[in-house]
Amino acid sequence: MEMIRELLPFILGAIIIPLLYILVIPHKWSGRRKFIAVFVISILVGFVGSTIVGEQFGDLEERIVTLVIDTSTAYAGSQIAYWLFWKPVLETRLRPKTTGSEYH
């Protein structure tokens, strides 16, 4: 059970945040706006993940520390999953097919 408690924010971040980044956040936004949007989504995912496993019931100090840890775990999971899985998979599907004559 402890393993699920620690991995849930990472798993939620690896699945939910990259999908929201790809499908919802406009590509024309600046890097700063995209980062802020992903960070806010990470806070929400961290809060939901820690609430699901029951870590948001207790002392205020413990809840804040748990939220910081789960938010950073969700953010790290989103970055790892996006750069290693989601981006390569989507780029290969969205990239136009090139012919051999373009490399001359």
Secondary structure, DSSP 8 states (H G I E B T S, - for coil): -HHHHHHHHHHHHHHHHHHHHHHTS-TTS-HHHHHHHHHHHHHHHHHHHHHHTTTTSS-HHHHHHHHHHHHHHHHHHHHHHIIIIIHHHHHHHHS----GGGG-
